[in-house]
Amino acid sequence: MSLSIKTEIKIDVEPCVVAWSNKLFVGADNGTILTFDDNLTPGTSWTAHEVQLFALAANEDKVYSSSNDGGLKVWTSDGAKTMEFPASEGDIGSICVNGKHVYAGDELGNIYVFEENAFKAKYNVLEEVKDIAISPPYMFTARDLYVTVTEIKPDESKERFITQHVMEGRAPLRIDGSHLVVTGRGGNNIQLHNVSLDTKFKKLHEVKVSDMILTSLSVSNGFAWTGGWDGCVRRWKISEDKLEPAGDINVGACVNALVAPTGDNAYALLTGGRILNIKVA
C-alpha cells in the first residue's frame, strides 16, 4: 500500500509543533499559531508567544500552547485567549488532553493537571517530561532512556501517585486503545506494548522505522504514523501483537512533526516551511 501527497502548502515560518481538532493547528518558530482546514486552506492565525512554541494540543474548541515565555496558555480555536496559568517551575515541553483533564509536563519532571481551566493536581516523575500519554489511571511519561508508568487519580489526590513500572524507551509515545506505541531508546525503532498492569505493560513487538532519528509519531484508528530526520513518512498497522508496514513516502526533508486525524490521513510539517496532507493512495 502506498502513500501520496494530496495537498501541499508553503508558509514563511518554520513549523515546529502540530495538533488536530476538526482543523489543523500549527505552531511556528516565531511564536505564531496558524490554522488550516482539512484541505490546507489557511484560516485564523495569531501570535501566541514571543518565541518558538514548545508544545501544542487541541480539544473541541480549545487550544493549549506553551513556550519558555511563561506557563500554559488556553485559546479558543479562533485565537482568543481565555486563560493563562502562572509560569511553571520549568519550561513546559509537553501537553496532553484526555477527557476532562489537561496534562502539562515540564523540564523538571513536574506534571500539572488542569480541569475546566482550573488547577487540579501536581505530580513529579523526577526527570524531564518530553512527552505524555494517558490511559486512566495510568500516565506514561518519557525523556530519552526510560518510560515511566505512573498510576494517578487526580479526582482523589492532588499529590499522591504510584510508580507502577519503568521500561526502556523515549519520546515520542502515543496510546491507541489497549496499546502503547513508544520510540525505542536508540531513536530508530518503535515498540508496541500492552497497556495493562496485569501483563506488566509487556512489549509485544519492535520494528525499525528509520535509519535516522525519529522525531514524530501519531496514532489513530489502529494505525501509527512516523516521521523523522530521514525525510520519510511511514504508516504502520497496529495488530493484536505486532506492527505491520502499511505504506511509506519520501517527502524530501526532515519531518518536524506530524498528526494523523484518521488511520488513512496525516499532516506532516517539514523543515523549510512545507506542510503536507498525506493520504493512503
N, C-alpha and C positions, 0 to 999 in steps of 0.2 A: 504494500500500500504506500502510495507516495503523497507528499505534501506539496502544496503550491501556494504562491503568494496571490491572494485575492485583491488586496488593496495596499497601496503604499503611500506614505506622505513624508515630506521632509520639513523639519522645523529648524528654527535658527538657534536653538539652545541644545545643550546636551541632556537627553532624557536619562534619568537615573533610577527612579522607582515607579511602580505602576500598581493600580488597583482597579477592580471592576465592580460595579453595582448598577446595572441597567445601562451604564455608559462607561467609557474608559476615562480614567483619571491618571495623568502623567505628571510626576514630579521632576523638575529640572534642576540643573546645577546652579541656576541663578535664583532659586527660591520660589519659582513660579509653579503653580498647578494649572495644567491645561486639561480641557475636557474634549472628548470626541464621541460621536455616535458610533454605532456598530459598523458603519462604512468609512470611518475615519474622517467624517466631515467635522471641522473644528467647531467647538461651541464656546462656552464661557471660559475665561482664564483670569487668574488673579495672583497677586504677589502674596504668598503665604508666609515666607520667611525671608530674612535678609541674605541668607547664604543657602548653599545646597541642601535639599531635603535629604534626611537620613532614612525616613520610613513613611509609609503611606498606607492607609486602609480605608475601605468604604463599606457601608452597610445601609441599605434602604436609602434614606435621604440625607445621611450624614457622611462626612469625610473627615478623617483623622490624620494629622500630619505632625512631624517632629523634625527638628534640626538642632544645631548647637547654640541657637539664639534664645532658647527658653524651653518651656515644658511642652506638653501636648496641647495642640490646638484643634478645635472642633469647628467644622464649617457645614453650611448647607451644601447641597450638590451644585448650587449656582454661585458659591463663593462668599456667602455672608457668614462672618464669624459669629458663632453662637456661644462659644466658651473657650477659655484658655486656662489650663491648670498651671499652678505655680511650677517654676523650674524644678526639675528633679535633682537629686544629688549628683548624677552623672548624665551624660548625653543619652537620650533615648534613641536606640538604634533599631527597635523592632516594635511593631504594633499588630495585634491580632484581635479580631472581633469574633465572638462566639455567643450567639443568642443575645441575651440582655447585657452581657458583660464585655468590656473592652480591656485588653491586657497590654501594658506597655513595659518593655524591658530596657534597662539602661546598662551602661558600661561597667557599673559597679556591682552588677548582679541583682539589682532591685527589680521586682515585678510589681507594678502598680495596677490595681483592678478598679475599674470605674463602672458605675451603673447609672444610666439616665443622667449623665454629666455630673455625677457626684462620686467622691472618693468612697471606695468600698473596702479595700484591703491592701496590704503590702506584705510581700514575702521577699526573701533574699536567698538566691541559689549559689552564692559565693564565687561566681565567675561572670564575666561579661556575657550579656544576653544578645547574641546576634540574630536569633530567630526564636519564635514561639509558635507552638501548635497546641490546640486544646481538644481533648476528648474527655469531657467531665466524667469523674472527678480528677482526671489526670492532666497535668500540664507538662509538655515536653519542651525543654529549652536546650540550646546548643551554642557553643562557640566554635572551636577548631578541632577539638580532640574527643570530646565526650558529649553524649546526650543524657541529660538528667531527667528522670521521670519523677515528678512531684505530685503527691495527692493533696489537693486543696479543696476547701469547701467555704468559699467566701461568704455564703449566706449564714454560716455558723461561726466563723472565726476570721478576724482581720489579720492575724499573725501566725496562727498555728498551721503547720503543714507536716507531711511525712514524705521523706525521700524514699521512694519505693524501689528504684532501680537506676543503675548507671551503665551505659553501654557505649561502645566506640561509635563515633560519628561526628558530623559537623553541620553547620548551617550551609545551605538552606534545608528545611524539612517541612513536610506537609502531611496532613491526615486525609484519607479518603475512606469513609465508613469505618470498617474494622481494621484498616491497615494504616501503618505509618510508613511513609517513604522519606528516607533521610540520606543525605550525601555521605559517602564513605570518608574516612579520615584523610585519605590521600587526595580527595577533591576530584577524582576522575570517575568514581563509581556511584551508583545509588543502591540502597539497600531496602528491602521490603521486610517489615516487621509486623507481627501481630500486635494489636492494641489491646492486650489482655494481661492482667496481673497473674491470672491462672497459668499462663504459659511463660511468665516472666519476660513478656514482650519479645518473644522468640524471633530471631532473624530467620526468615523463610528463604530469601534469595538475594543475590547480589549480582549486578551486571555492570560492565564497563560502559560508560556513556560518552566518554571523550578522551582524547589524548592530552588535553589541556585542562585547566581548572574550570569546574562547573560554577557558574555564577547564579543561575536561575533555575527554579523548579516550581511547577504549578500542577495541581491535580484537580480533576473534575470528571464526574460520572464514570469512574472506573479506568481513567487514563491519566498518565503522568507525562508532562512535557518538560524537556530540559534544554538548556542553552548555556553557552559559556564562551571562553576565550577562542575556541577553535572556529567560531562562526557558523556552527551547525545547530539547528533546532531539531530535536528528536522527540518522537512520541512513543509511549510505551503502554501496552495494555496491562492492567493490574488484574491478574487472575487470583485464584484462591491461595496459591503458594509460589507464584513466580511473576517476573516482569518479562513481557514478550515484546520484541520490536514491532512497531506499528506505523512506521513512516519516518522519513527524515528529509531535511533540505538544507543546503549550504547557502547561507544568506550573505556571506562575503565580508562580515565584520563582527567584532566582538558583541555578544549579546549582554547588555547591561541588566536587563530584567525582562520577565515575560509573565503573562497571566492568561489562563485558559478559562473562559466563561463556560464552555461546554467541552465535552470529550473530543469533538472534532473541529474545534476552532480556538485559536490562540492569537494573542497580540505580543509582538516582540519589539523591544526598544533596543536599537543598535547605536553603538558609538558613532558619532558624526551627525546625529540628529534624525536618523531614519526610524520610522515606526511602520511595522508591517502587520497586516492581518493575514494569518496563515491558516489555511483550511485543508482538510483531507480532500485530495483530488478525486 
